[in-house]
Amino acid sequence: LAVALPSIRRDLSVGVGSVTILVSAYLIAVAVCQPAGGRIGDAFGHLRTIRVGIVVLILFSVASAFAWDFPSLVAMRSLQGISAALIMPNASAYLRKTVDVERLGGVLGMNGAVISAGAAFGPVVGGLLLAVGDWRWLFAINLPLGLLSLLLILRLPVDAGRGRSFLTLDTISLAALLAWFTGITLIGNSLRLGVPALTVLAFLLVAAGTVVYGARYRRSGTGVVDLKLFQRRNYAVAAAGTALTNVVMYTTLIAMPLYFREIEGLGDGLIGLSLLAMSAAMVIISPFSGQLSDRLGARPLLAAGGVCLVASPIGLAFAVGNAPLGVILGFLLLIGLGMGLISAPQSVMALQAIPREIAGMASGTYSMMRYVGSVAGAALIAGLLGSRASSGEFGLLFAVLAAVGAINLVAGSFARPVRPEAALAPLPPAAVRAAPEG
């Protein structure tokens, strides 16, 4: 979808910053609902939940293709986010449940490579579809792709869930998460628009979400996100790291099509091919980084990838508006390299730190942290880029991303080596208090 943002902006008459609402609405829906989606998978089976999610995705993708204005498109895109929240955490949890822990790094690395392949070909396919049609085809294409996905996973053995009694979804904590993510998203847009009342509302939503969730969790000992998961150092390091690295990656993925169109004057097809460099590097590196994490541990790979995610935004901050296109593509390649080195080790650290029986809940929370980074990135774009963004504004954006990358590099140094058998140790009983046996 990122490659189509300029076309959607023109067709539906919205500004550069405002069009990011389309991205933010989807990210908020995915982020808020993923922990709940993981819990549903724990209760009813991860593969069954994925199948339901794909059907929902197909329905709302077709509805998005028929959207009549920007608000209706945002609404349909948000409902697509709910389907993604059912699919994504349960895919990782299914692997955690069915793969030996000694092989988990290589398997998650290959899984990450396939996900990255989708990201790599997505902009290319999007550019080709825009060359022969319009942005509506980018939603309609999910019909045949979704049906193909559904046929493929029908061949997999269904995993057993732990039963309806295992499922608890706290609506108060869910509403608090929604308020928190909505507030974070509004902060960027309110600062760009210069509306003090909207800025105050945004900060109030963040504060209210934080206070309500904390009070609810302290009183009941549970919530949609079980905070006791973060008592495990490697889970906490991986979750923080995935949020920070996705600030860098997703902000770049959303900002570069706008830069290429507004500053470089590239067409849709060339924009898609330009983004291929970043995603292709992730595809190539991810399987190897997963295998290396099984042998060497996560810390060396987190350090190497972290350096790439500092160096590349620094380079882009100086290159945008000044350097040839080839130089900019080189820095995008470096971001893909960094993400390829980091993604699999982070996933392994998170999933090895928790027992299999709550893999869905933990995977959903971990995936939510990825979208914390994505939502923050969209807010950065909305806050720093004006209605007609200049190269100087893009340079400032990448300077901020360099600082985020530096924080991630420091955070990765706190990871501890983990023996495979340590992953099987249970969490404290309170961590699964909300999910008793029937």
VEXSEBA-934393 format. One record per atom (N, C-alpha, C): residue in one letter; y, x, z. Coordinates in steps of 0.2 Angstrom, whole numbers, padded with zeros to 4 digits, always signed. Example, Ala and Ser with C-alpha at 12.3 -4.5 7.8 and 13.67 -1.06 7.14 Angstrom:
<lofis>
A-0028+0066+0039A-0022+0062+0039A-0016+0066+0039S-0011+0064+0035S-0005+0068+0036S+0000+0064+0039
</lofis>
This chain:
<lofis>
L-0006+0004+0000L+0000+0000+0000L+0006+0004+0000A+0006+0010+0003A+0012+0014+0004A+0015+0016-0003V+0011+0017-0008V+0014+0018-0015V+0018+0012-0018A+0016+0006-0015A+0020+0000-0018A+0026-0002-0014L+0027+0001-0009L+0033-0001-0005L+0040-0001-0009P+0041+0004-0013P+0047+0003-0017P+0047-0003-0021S+0042-0005-0024S+0041-0010-0029S+0042-0017-0025I+0039-0017-0019I+0040-0023-0015I+0047-0024-0012R+0050-0018-0011R+0057-0018-0008R+0061-0021-0014R+0060-0019-0020R+0065-0022-0025R+0063-0029-0027D+0057-0031-0027D+0055-0037-0029D+0057-0043-0024L+0056-0041-0018L+0058-0046-0013L+0064-0045-0009S+0068-0040-0012S+0075-0039-0010S+0076-0037-0003V+0073-0032+0000V+0073-0029+0006V+0075-0022+0006G+0078-0020+0012G+0080-0013+0012G+0075-0008+0013V+0077-0001+0012V+0072+0004+0013V+0069+0004+0020G+0073+0003+0025G+0071+0003+0032G+0067-0004+0034S+0070-0009+0031S+0067-0016+0032S+0060-0016+0030V+0058-0013+0024V+0052-0014+0021V+0046-0011+0025T+0048-0006+0030T+0043-0004+0034T+0041-0009+0039I+0044-0015+0040I+0041-0020+0044I+0035-0022+0042L+0034-0022+0035L+0027-0024+0032L+0022-0019+0035V+0023-0013+0036V+0018-0008+0038V+0018-0009+0046S+0023-0010+0049S+0023-0010+0057S+0019-0017+0059A+0020-0022+0056A+0017-0028+0058A+0009-0027+0057Y+0007-0024+0052Y+0000-0023+0051Y-0003-0018+0057L+0001-0013+0058L-0001-0008+0063L-0001-0011+0070I+0004-0015+0072I+0004-0019+0078I-0002-0023+0079A-0004-0027+0074A-0010-0031+0074A-0016-0027+0075V-0017-0022+0072V-0023-0017+0072V-0023-0014+0079A-0017-0011+0081A-0017-0008+0088A-0018-0012+0094V-0015-0018+0094V-0016-0023+0100V-0023-0025+0100C-0026-0027+0094C-0033-0030+0094C-0039-0026+0094Q-0038-0019+0092Q-0044-0015+0092Q-0048-0014+0098P-0045-0013+0104P-0049-0013+0110P-0053-0020+0111A-0050-0025+0110A-0053-0032+0110A-0059-0032+0105G-0058-0029+0099G-0063-0029+0094G-0069-0025+0096G-0067-0019+0099G-0073-0015+0102G-0077-0019+0107R-0074-0022+0111R-0077-0026+0117R-0082-0031+0114I-0079-0035+0108I-0083-0040+0105I-0089-0037+0102G-0089-0031+0099G-0095-0027+0096G-0100-0025+0102D-0097-0023+0108D-0102-0021+0113D-0106-0027+0115A-0103-0033+0115A-0106-0039+0117A-0111-0042+0112F-0109-0042+0106F-0113-0046+0101F-0116-0042+0095G-0115-0035+0096G-0117-0030+0091G-0112-0028+0086H-0112-0021+0085H-0106-0019+0081H-0107-0020+0074L-0113-0020+0071L-0113-0022+0064L-0112-0029+0062R-0114-0034+0067R-0112-0041+0066R-0104-0042+0066T-0101-0038+0070T-0094-0039+0071T-0090-0036+0065I-0093-0030+0062I-0090-0028+0056I-0091-0033+0050R-0097-0036+0050R-0097-0041+0044R-0092-0046+0045V-0091-0049+0050V-0086-0054+0051V-0079-0052+0049G-0078-0045+0051G-0071-0042+0050G-0070-0042+0042I-0075-0040+0039I-0075-0039+0031I-0073-0046+0028V-0076-0051+0030V-0075-0058+0028V-0068-0060+0029V-0065-0059+0035V-0059-0060+0037V-0054-0056+0033L-0055-0050+0031L-0051-0046+0027L-0051-0048+0020I-0056-0051+0017I-0056-0053+0011I-0051-0059+0010L-0052-0064+0015L-0048-0070+0015L-0041-0069+0015F-0039-0065+0020F-0031-0064+0020F-0029-0059+0015S-0033-0055+0012S-0031-0051+0006S-0029-0055+0001V-0033-0060-0001V-0032-0065-0006V-0025-0069-0005A-0025-0071+0002A-0019-0074+0004A-0012-0070+0003S-0013-0064+0004S-0007-0059+0003S-0005-0059-0004A-0010-0059-0008A-0008-0058-0016A-0004-0064-0018F-0005-0070-0014F-0001-0076-0016F+0005-0077-0012A+0007-0072-0008A+0013-0073-0004A+0019-0074-0008W+0024-0079-0005W+0029-0081-0009W+0036-0078-0007D+0036-0075-0002D+0042-0071+0000D+0040-0066+0005F+0045-0062+0008F+0043-0056+0012F+0041-0058+0019P+0044-0063+0022P+0041-0066+0029P+0033-0068+0028S+0032-0072+0022S+0025-0074+0022S+0020-0068+0020L+0023-0063+0017L+0018-0057+0016L+0017-0053+0022V+0022-0053+0026V+0022-0049+0033V+0016-0053+0037A+0017-0060+0037A+0012-0064+0041A+0005-0063+0039M+0004-0063+0032M-0003-0062+0029M-0006-0055+0031R-0001-0050+0030R-0003-0043+0031R-0005-0042+0039S-0001-0046+0043S-0003-0045+0050S-0010-0048+0052L-0012-0053+0048L-0018-0056+0049L-0024-0051+0046Q-0022-0048+0041Q-0027-0042+0039Q-0028-0037+0044G-0023-0036+0048G-0024-0031+0054G-0029-0033+0059I-0029-0040+0060I-0035-0042+0065I-0041-0041+0062S-0042-0041+0055S-0049-0040+0052S-0050-0032+0053A-0045-0028+0052A-0046-0021+0053A-0048-0019+0060A-0046-0023+0065A-0047-0022+0072A-0054-0023+0073L-0057-0028+0070L-0064-0029+0070L-0069-0024+0067I-0067-0021+0062I-0071-0016+0058I-0070-0009+0061M-0065-0007+0062M-0064+0001+0063M-0067+0003+0069P-0066+0001+0075P-0069+0003+0081P-0076+0002+0081N-0079-0003+0078N-0086-0004+0078N-0090+0000+0073A-0086+0003+0068A-0090+0007+0064A-0091+0014+0068S-0086+0017+0071S-0087+0023+0075S-0092+0021+0081A-0092+0015+0084A-0096+0014+0090A-0104+0013+0087Y-0105+0011+0081Y-0111+0010+0078Y-0114+0017+0077L-0110+0022+0075L-0113+0029+0074L-0114+0032+0081R-0110+0030+0086R-0111+0033+0092R-0118+0031+0095K-0119+0024+0094K-0125+0021+0097K-0132+0024+0093T-0131+0025+0087T-0137+0027+0083T-0138+0034+0081V-0134+0038+0083V-0134+0045+0081V-0135+0050+0087D-0140+0054+0087D-0141+0059+0092D-0134+0063+0093V-0133+0064+0100V-0126+0067+0102V-0126+0074+0099E-0131+0078+0098E-0131+0084+0095E-0128+0085+0088R-0129+0079+0084R-0127+0079+0077R-0121+0075+0076L-0118+0072+0082L-0112+0068+0081L-0106+0071+0078G-0105+0077+0079G-0099+0080+0076G-0100+0080+0068G-0106+0082+0065G-0107+0082+0058G-0106+0075+0055V-0109+0070+0059V-0109+0064+0056V-0102+0061+0056L-0099+0062+0062L-0092+0059+0062L-0087+0063+0057G-0089+0069+0056G-0085+0073+0051G-0086+0070+0044M-0092+0068+0042M-0094+0065+0036M-0090+0058+0035N-0091+0055+0041N-0088+0048+0041N-0080+0049+0040G-0077+0054+0043G-0070+0055+0042G-0068+0057+0035A-0073+0060+0032A-0072+0062+0025A-0072+0056+0020V-0076+0052+0022V-0077+0046+0017V-0070+0041+0018I-0068+0041+0025I-0062+0037+0026I-0056+0040+0022S-0056+0047+0023S-0051+0051+0019S-0051+0050+0012A-0057+0049+0009A-0058+0048+0002A-0055+0042+0000G-0056+0036+0004G-0052+0030+0003G-0045+0031+0003A-0042+0035+0008A-0035+0036+0008A-0033+0040+0002A-0037+0045+0000A-0035+0049-0006A-0035+0045-0013F-0040+0041-0014F-0040+0037-0020F-0036+0030-0019G-0034+0028-0013G-0030+0022-0013G-0023+0023-0016P-0019+0028-0015P-0013+0029-0019P-0014+0029-0026V-0019+0033-0028V-0020+0033-0036V-0022+0027-0039V-0026+0023-0036V-0028+0016-0038V-0022+0012-0038G-0018+0012-0032G-0012+0008-0031G-0007+0010-0037G-0006+0016-0039G-0002+0018-0044G-0004+0015-0051L-0011+0016-0052L-0013+0013-0058L-0012+0006-0059L-0014+0002-0053L-0013-0005-0053L-0006-0007-0054L-0001-0003-0051L+0006-0005-0052L+0008-0003-0060A+0005+0001-0063A+0006+0003-0070A+0005-0003-0075V+0000-0007-0073V-0003-0012-0077V-0001-0019-0075G+0001-0019-0068G+0003-0026-0066G+0008-0025-0060D+0007-0029-0055D+0012-0028-0050D+0009-0027-0043W+0013-0027-0037W+0010-0025-0031W+0005-0030-0028R+0005-0037-0031R+0000-0042-0029R-0007-0040-0030W-0008-0036-0036W-0015-0033-0037W-0017-0029-0032L-0013-0025-0028L-0015-0021-0023L-0019-0025-0017F-0017-0031-0016F-0021-0035-0011F-0027-0039-0015A-0026-0041-0021A-0032-0044-0024A-0038-0040-0025I-0037-0033-0026I-0042-0028-0027I-0047-0028-0021N-0044-0030-0015N-0049-0031-0009N-0054-0036-0010L-0054-0040-0014L-0059-0045-0015L-0066-0042-0018P-0066-0039-0023P-0072-0035-0026P-0074-0030-0021L-0069-0026-0018L-0071-0020-0014L-0074-0023-0007G-0071-0028-0005G-0074-0031+0001G-0081-0034+0000L-0082-0037-0005L-0089-0040-0007L-0094-0034-0007L-0092-0029-0011L-0096-0023-0011L-0098-0020-0005S-0093-0019+0000S-0094-0016+0006S-0099-0021+0010L-0098-0027+0010L-0102-0032+0013L-0109-0031+0011L-0110-0031+0004L-0117-0030+0002L-0120-0023+0004L-0116-0018+0005L-0119-0011+0007L-0121-0012+0014I-0117-0015+0019I-0119-0014+0026I-0125-0020+0027L-0126-0024+0023L-0131-0029+0024L-0138-0025+0024R-0138-0019+0022R-0145-0015+0021R-0146-0012+0028L-0141-0011+0032L-0142-0007+0038L-0145-0011+0044P-0149-0008+0048P-0152-0012+0054P-0147-0014+0059V-0147-0020+0061V-0142-0023+0066V-0144-0020+0073D-0138-0019+0076D-0139-0016+0083D-0138-0022+0088A-0142-0021+0093A-0141-0027+0098A-0135-0026+0103G-0132-0032+0104G-0126-0032+0109G-0129-0033+0116R-0125-0033+0120R-0127-0034+0127R-0126-0041+0130G-0124-0045+0125G-0124-0052+0127G-0117-0055+0129R-0116-0061+0129R-0109-0065+0130R-0107-0063+0137S-0111-0062+0142S-0108-0061+0148S-0105-0054+0149F-0106-0050+0144F-0103-0043+0144F-0096-0043+0142L-0094-0049+0139L-0087-0049+0135L-0082-0052+0140T-0077-0049+0141T-0071-0051+0145T-0065-0049+0141L-0061-0054+0139L-0055-0052+0136L-0049-0055+0140D-0045-0051+0143D-0040-0053+0147D-0033-0054+0143T-0031-0061+0143T-0026-0063+0139T-0019-0060+0141I-0018-0059+0148I-0012-0057+0150I-0011-0050+0148S-0016-0045+0149S-0015-0038+0147S-0015-0038+0139L-0018-0042+0136L-0017-0042+0128L-0010-0044+0126A-0007-0049+0130A+0000-0051+0128A+0005-0045+0130A+0003-0042+0136A+0007-0036+0138A+0007-0030+0133L+0001-0029+0130L+0001-0024+0124L+0005-0026+0118L+0005-0033+0117L+0008-0035+0111L+0016-0034+0112A+0018-0036+0118A+0025-0035+0120A+0027-0027+0119W+0023-0023+0121W+0024-0015+0121W+0025-0013+0114F+0020-0015+0110F+0020-0012+0103F+0026-0015+0099T+0027-0022+0100T+0033-0025+0097T+0039-0021+0099G+0040-0020+0105G+0046-0016+0107G+0047-0010+0104I+0042-0006+0104I+0042+0001+0101I+0044+0000+0094T+0041-0005+0090T+0043-0006+0083T+0050-0008+0082L+0053-0012+0087L+0060-0014+0086L+0065-0009+0088I+0063-0004+0092I+0068+0001+0093I+0071+0004+0087G+0066+0007+0083G+0069+0010+0077G+0073+0006+0073N+0071-0001+0071N+0075-0005+0067N+0082-0007+0070S+0082-0008+0077S+0088-0010+0081S+0093-0004+0080L+0091+0002+0081L+0095+0008+0081L+0098+0009+0074R+0094+0007+0069R+0096+0008+0062R+0102+0002+0060L+0100-0004+0063L+0105-0009+0061L+0111-0009+0066G+0111-0005+0071G+0117-0005+0076G+0118-0011+0079V+0113-0015+0081V+0114-0021+0085V+0112-0020+0092P+0117-0019+0097P+0115-0017+0104P+0111-0022+0107A+0112-0029+0106A+0107-0034+0109A+0100-0033+0107L+0099-0031+0100L+0092-0030+0098L+0089-0024+0101T+0093-0019+0102T+0091-0013+0105T+0089-0014+0113V+0093-0018+0116V+0091-0020+0123V+0085-0024+0123L+0084-0029+0119L+0078-0033+0119L+0072-0028+0118A+0073-0023+0113A+0067-0019+0112A+0065-0015+0118F+0070-0012+0121F+0068-0008+0127F+0065-0013+0133L+0068-0019+0133L+0065-0024+0138L+0058-0025+0137L+0056-0026+0131L+0049-0028+0129L+0045-0022+0131V+0047-0016+0129V+0043-0010+0131V+0042-0010+0139A+0047-0011+0142A+0047-0010+0150A+0043-0016+0153A+0044-0022+0150A+0040-0028+0152A+0033-0027+0151G+0031-0025+0145G+0024-0024+0143G+0021-0019+0148T+0024-0013+0149T+0022-0008+0154T+0021-0011+0161V+0026-0014+0164V+0025-0017+0170V+0020-0022+0171V+0020-0027+0167V+0015-0032+0167V+0008-0029+0166Y+0007-0025+0162Y+0000-0022+0161Y-0002-0018+0167G+0003-0014+0170G+0001-0010+0176G+0000-0015+0182A+0003-0020+0183A+0002-0025+0188A-0004-0028+0188R-0006-0031+0182R-0012-0034+0180R-0018-0030+0182Y-0017-0023+0179Y-0023-0019+0180Y-0024-0017+0187R-0019-0016+0191R-0019-0014+0198R-0022-0020+0202R-0021-0026+0200R-0023-0032+0204R-0031-0033+0202S-0032-0033+0196S-0039-0035+0194S-0044-0029+0193G-0041-0023+0192G-0045-0017+0190G-0048-0017+0183T-0045-0021+0179T-0048-0021+0172T-0042-0023+0167G-0043-0023+0161G-0038-0025+0156G-0041-0024+0149V-0038-0026+0144V-0041-0025+0137V-0042-0018+0136V-0037-0013+0138V-0038-0006+0138V-0040-0004+0146D-0046-0001+0146D-0048+0001+0153D-0045+0008+0154L-0040+0009+0159L-0037+0015+0160L-0041+0020+0163K-0047+0018+0166K-0051+0023+0169K-0055+0027+0164L-0055+0025+0157L-0057+0030+0152L-0053+0036+0152F-0047+0036+0154F-0043+0042+0153F-0043+0047+0159Q-0048+0045+0164Q-0050+0049+0169Q-0054+0055+0166R-0057+0054+0161R-0061+0060+0158R-0056+0064+0154R-0055+0070+0155R-0050+0075+0152R-0051+0075+0145N-0057+0076+0142N-0057+0077+0135N-0056+0070+0131Y-0057+0064+0134Y-0056+0058+0131Y-0048+0057+0131A-0045+0059+0137A-0037+0059+0137A-0034+0063+0132V-0037+0070+0131V-0034+0074+0127V-0035+0072+0120A-0041+0069+0118A-0042+0067+0111A-0038+0061+0110A-0037+0056+0114A-0033+0050+0113A-0026+0052+0112A-0023+0057+0116A-0016+0059+0115A-0015+0062+0109G-0020+0067+0107G-0020+0071+0101G-0020+0066+0095T-0024+0061+0095T-0024+0057+0089T-0018+0053+0088A-0015+0051+0094A-0008+0048+0093A-0003+0052+0090L-0003+0058+0093L+0002+0063+0090L+0001+0065+0083T-0005+0067+0081T-0006+0069+0074T-0005+0063+0069N-0006+0057+0071N-0005+0051+0067N+0002+0050+0066V+0006+0052+0071V+0014+0051+0070V+0015+0056+0064V+0013+0062+0064V+0014+0066+0058V+0012+0064+0052M+0005+0062+0051M+0002+0060+0045M+0005+0053+0042Y+0005+0048+0046Y+0007+0041+0044Y+0014+0041+0042T+0018+0045+0046T+0025+0045+0044T+0026+0048+0038T+0023+0053+0036T+0023+0057+0030T+0020+0052+0024L+0015+0049+0026L+0012+0044+0021L+0016+0039+0019I+0020+0036+0023I+0025+0031+0022I+0031+0033+0019A+0034+0039+0022A+0040+0041+0020A+0040+0045+0013M+0035+0048+0011M+0035+0052+0004M+0036+0047-0002P+0032+0041-0002P+0034+0037-0008P+0041+0035-0009L+0044+0034-0003L+0051+0032-0003L+0055+0038-0005Y+0054+0044-0003Y+0057+0050-0005Y+0056+0051-0012F+0050+0051-0015F+0049+0052-0022F+0052+0048-0026R+0053+0041-0024R+0056+0036-0029R+0064+0037-0028E+0067+0037-0022E+0074+0037-0021E+0077+0044-0022I+0074+0049-0021I+0077+0056-0022I+0075+0059-0028E+0068+0059-0029E+0065+0063-0035E+0065+0059-0041G+0065+0052-0041G+0065+0047-0046G+0058+0047-0050L+0053+0048-0046L+0046+0048-0049L+0044+0041-0050G+0039+0039-0055G+0036+0033-0056G+0030+0032-0051D+0028+0026-0051D+0023+0024-0047D+0016+0028-0048G+0014+0029-0054G+0008+0033-0055G+0009+0040-0053L+0015+0043-0054L+0016+0050-0051L+0016+0050-0044I+0019+0045-0041I+0019+0045-0033I+0012+0045-0030G+0008+0041-0033G+0001+0041-0031G-0003+0047-0032L-0002+0051-0037L-0005+0057-0039L-0002+0062-0034S+0004+0062-0032S+0007+0067-0027S+0004+0066-0020L+0003+0060-0018L+0000+0059-0012L-0007+0061-0011L-0010+0062-0017L-0018+0064-0018L-0019+0070-0014A-0014+0075-0015A-0015+0082-0012A-0016+0082-0005M-0012+0077-0001M-0013+0077+0006M-0020+0074+0008S-0022+0069+0005S-0028+0066+0006S-0034+0070+0004A-0034+0073-0002A-0039+0077-0005A-0041+0082+0000A-0036+0085+0003A-0038+0091+0008A-0042+0088+0014M-0040+0082+0016M-0044+0079+0022M-0051+0078+0020V-0052+0076+0014V-0059+0074+0011V-0063+0080+0011I-0060+0086+0009I-0064+0092+0008I-0066+0095+0015I-0061+0095+0019I-0062+0099+0025I-0065+0095+0031S-0065+0088+0031S-0067+0085+0037S-0075+0086+0038P-0079+0086+0033P-0086+0087+0035P-0088+0094+0038F-0084+0099+0035F-0085+0105+0038F-0083+0106+0045S-0077+0103+0046S-0074+0103+0053S-0079+0100+0058G-0082+0094+0056G-0086+0091+0061G-0092+0095+0062Q-0095+0099+0057Q-0101+0103+0059Q-0099+0109+0063L-0093+0112+0062L-0091+0117+0065L-0089+0115+0073S-0087+0109+0074S-0086+0107+0081S-0093+0107+0085D-0098+0105+0081D-0105+0105+0084D-0107+0112+0087R-0104+0117+0083R-0106+0124+0084R-0101+0128+0089L-0095+0127+0087L-0090+0131+0091L-0086+0127+0096G-0087+0121+0096G-0083+0117+0101G-0076+0115+0097A-0073+0110+0101A-0067+0107+0097A-0061+0112+0098R-0060+0116+0103R-0053+0119+0104R-0051+0124+0098P-0055+0128+0095P-0053+0132+0090P-0050+0128+0084L-0054+0122+0082L-0052+0118+0077L-0045+0114+0078L-0045+0112+0085L-0038+0109+0087L-0032+0114+0086A-0033+0120+0088A-0028+0125+0087A-0026+0126+0080A-0031+0127+0076A-0030+0129+0069A-0026+0123+0065G-0029+0117+0066G-0026+0111+0063G-0019+0110+0066G-0018+0111+0073G-0012+0110+0076G-0006+0114+0073V-0008+0121+0071V-0003+0125+0068V-0001+0123+0061C-0006+0120+0057C-0004+0117+0051C+0001+0111+0052L+0000+0107+0057L+0004+0101+0058L+0011+0103+0061V+0012+0109+0063V+0019+0111+0065V+0022+0115+0059A+0018+0119+0055A+0021+0123+0050A+0023+0118+0044S+0019+0113+0042S+0021+0109+0036S+0027+0105+0037P+0028+0101+0043P+0034+0098+0043P+0040+0102+0043I+0040+0108+0046I+0045+0113+0046I+0047+0115+0039G+0042+0116+0035G+0043+0118+0028G+0046+0112+0024L+0044+0106+0025L+0046+0100+0022L+0053+0098+0024A+0055+0100+0030A+0062+0099+0033A+0067+0103+0029F+0065+0109+0026F+0069+0113+0022F+0069+0112+0015A+0063+0109+0013A+0061+0108+0006A+0064+0102+0003V+0064+0097+0006V+0066+0090+0003V+0073+0091+0001G+0074+0089-0006G+0081+0089-0009G+0083+0096-0011N+0079+0101-0010N+0080+0108-0012N+0075+0111-0016A+0069+0111-0014A+0063+0114-0017A+0060+0111-0023P+0057+0114-0027P+0053+0111-0033P+0048+0106-0030L+0045+0102-0034L+0040+0097-0032L+0034+0101-0030G+0032+0106-0034G+0026+0110-0032G+0026+0112-0025V+0032+0114-0023V+0032+0117-0016V+0031+0111-0011I+0034+0105-0012I+0033+0100-0008I+0026+0098-0008L+0023+0098-0013L+0015+0096-0014L+0011+0101-0010G+0013+0107-0010G+0010+0112-0006G+0010+0111+0002F+0016+0108+0004F+0016+0107+0011F+0013+0100+0013L+0012+0096+0008L+0008+0090+0009L+0001+0092+0010L-0001+0096+0006L-0008+0099+0006L-0010+0102+0013L-0005+0105+0016L-0006+0108+0022L-0006+0103+0028I-0003+0098+0027I-0004+0092+0032I-0011+0089+0031G-0013+0088+0025G-0020+0086+0024G-0025+0091+0027L-0024+0098+0026L-0029+0103+0029L-0029+0102+0037G-0023+0102+0040G-0022+0101+0047G-0026+0095+0050M-0025+0089+0046M-0029+0083+0048M-0036+0084+0047G-0038+0087+0042G-0045+0088+0041G-0049+0092+0046L-0045+0097+0049L-0048+0101+0054L-0048+0098+0061I-0043+0093+0062I-0043+0090+0069I-0046+0084+0069S-0047+0080+0064S-0049+0073+0065S-0056+0072+0068A-0061+0076+0065A-0068+0075+0067A-0068+0078+0075P-0066+0084+0076P-0066+0086+0083P-0063+0082+0088Q-0058+0078+0087Q-0055+0074+0091Q-0059+0068+0092S-0062+0065+0087S-0067+0059+0088S-0073+0061+0092V-0076+0067+0090V-0082+0069+0094V-0080+0070+0102M-0074+0073+0103M-0072+0074+0110M-0072+0067+0114A-0069+0062+0110A-0068+0056+0113A-0075+0052+0114L-0079+0052+0109L-0085+0048+0110L-0090+0052+0114Q-0090+0058+0114Q-0095+0062+0118Q-0093+0061+0126A-0087+0059+0127A-0085+0059+0134A-0087+0052+0137I-0090+0047+0133I-0092+0041+0136I-0099+0039+0135P-0102+0035+0139P-0109+0033+0137P-0109+0028+0132R-0115+0027+0129R-0116+0023+0123R-0115+0016+0124E-0116+0013+0130E-0116+0006+0132E-0109+0003+0131I-0104+0008+0132I-0097+0005+0131I-0094+0009+0125A-0098+0011+0120A-0095+0014+0115A-0090+0010+0111G-0091+0003+0110G-0086-0001+0107G-0079-0001+0110M-0079-0002+0117M-0073-0002+0121M-0069+0004+0120A-0073+0010+0121A-0070+0016+0121A-0067+0018+0114S-0071+0016+0109S-0069+0018+0102S-0063+0013+0100G-0063+0007+0103G-0057+0003+0101G-0051+0005+0104T-0051+0008+0111T-0045+0011+0114T-0043+0017+0110Y-0048+0021+0109Y-0046+0028+0105Y-0043+0026+0098S-0046+0021+0095S-0042+0019+0088S-0036+0016+0089M-0035+0013+0095M-0028+0010+0097M-0023+0016+0097M-0025+0021+0100M-0021+0027+0101M-0019+0030+0094R-0023+0030+0090R-0021+0032+0083R-0016+0027+0080Y-0016+0021+0082Y-0011+0017+0079Y-0004+0017+0084V-0005+0019+0090V+0001+0021+0093V+0005+0026+0089G+0002+0031+0087G+0006+0036+0083G+0008+0033+0076S+0004+0028+0073S+0007+0025+0067S+0013+0021+0068V+0013+0017+0073V+0018+0012+0075V+0024+0016+0077A+0024+0022+0080A+0029+0026+0082A+0032+0029+0076G+0028+0031+0071G+0030+0034+0065G+0034+0029+0061A+0032+0023+0060A+0036+0018+0057A+0042+0017+0060A+0043+0017+0067A+0049+0016+0070A+0054+0022+0069L+0051+0028+0068L+0055+0034+0067L+0058+0033+0060I+0054+0031+0055I+0057+0030+0048I+0062+0024+0048A+0061+0019+0052A+0066+0013+0052A+0073+0016+0055G+0072+0020+0060G+0078+0022+0064G+0082+0028+0061L+0078+0032+0057L+0082+0038+0054L+0084+0037+0047L+0080+0033+0043L+0082+0032+0036L+0086+0026+0035G+0092+0027+0031G+0096+0021+0030G+0094+0017+0024S+0098+0012+0022S+0096+0008+0017S+0095+0011+0010R+0099+0017+0009R+0098+0021+0004R+0098+0028+0007A+0092+0030+0008A+0091+0037+0012A+0093+0043+0008S+0096+0048+0011S+0098+0054+0008S+0093+0059+0010S+0093+0065+0006S+0088+0070+0007S+0089+0073+0014G+0096+0073+0017G+0097+0075+0023G+0093+0071+0029E+0093+0065+0028E+0090+0060+0032E+0082+0062+0032F+0079+0063+0026F+0072+0065+0026F+0071+0071+0029G+0076+0076+0029G+0075+0083+0032G+0075+0082+0040L+0079+0078+0042L+0079+0076+0049L+0073+0073+0052L+0070+0069+0048L+0064+0065+0049L+0058+0070+0050F+0058+0075+0046F+0052+0080+0046F+0054+0085+0051A+0060+0086+0053A+0061+0091+0059A+0059+0088+0065V+0059+0081+0066V+0057+0077+0072V+0049+0078+0072L+0046+0077+0066L+0039+0078+0065L+0036+0085+0067A+0040+0090+0066A+0038+0096+0068A+0038+0097+0076A+0042+0094+0079A+0042+0094+0086A+0036+0090+0089V+0035+0085+0086V+0029+0081+0088V+0022+0085+0087G+0022+0089+0081G+0016+0093+0080G+0016+0099+0085A+0021+0101+0088A+0021+0106+0093A+0019+0104+0099I+0020+0097+0101I+0018+0094+0107I+0010+0093+0107N+0008+0091+0101N+0001+0091+0100N-0003+0097+0100L+0000+0103+0098L-0003+0109+0099L-0004+0111+0106V+0001+0110+0110V+0000+0111+0117V-0005+0107+0120A-0005+0100+0119A-0010+0096+0122A-0017+0098+0120G-0018+0100+0114G-0025+0102+0112G-0028+0108+0116S-0023+0112+0119S-0026+0118+0123S-0029+0115+0130F-0028+0109+0132F-0031+0107+0138F-0038+0104+0137A-0041+0104+0131A-0048+0102+0130A-0053+0107+0134R-0058+0104+0137R-0063+0108+0139R-0069+0108+0135P-0073+0114+0135P-0079+0114+0131P-0084+0108+0135V-0088+0105+0130V-0093+0100+0133V-0100+0101+0130R-0105+0102+0135R-0112+0102+0133R-0114+0095+0131P-0118+0095+0125P-0121+0088+0123P-0123+0084+0128E-0127+0087+0133E-0130+0082+0138E-0125+0079+0143A-0119+0083+0143A-0114+0080+0148A-0111+0074+0145A-0112+0072+0139A-0109+0066+0136A-0113+0060+0138L-0119+0061+0141L-0123+0055+0143L-0121+0053+0150A-0117+0057+0154A-0116+0055+0161A-0112+0049+0161P-0113+0044+0166P-0110+0038+0166P-0103+0039+0168L-0099+0034+0167L-0092+0033+0170L-0093+0031+0177P-0087+0031+0181P-0088+0028+0187P-0089+0021+0187P-0093+0018+0191P-0094+0010+0191P-0088+0006+0189A-0083+0008+0192A-0077+0003+0191A-0075+0003+0184A-0077+0008+0180A-0075+0008+0173A-0078+0003+0169V-0084+0001+0171V-0087-0005+0167V-0088-0011+0172R-0083-0012+0176R-0083-0017+0181R-0082-0024+0177A-0078-0023+0172A-0077-0030+0168A-0082-0032+0164A-0088-0028+0164A-0093-0029+0159A-0100-0029+0162P-0101-0033+0167P-0108-0033+0171P-0113-0036+0167E-0119-0034+0169E-0125-0037+0165E-0125-0044+0167G-0129-0048+0163G-0129-0055+0164G-0134-0057+0170
</lofis>
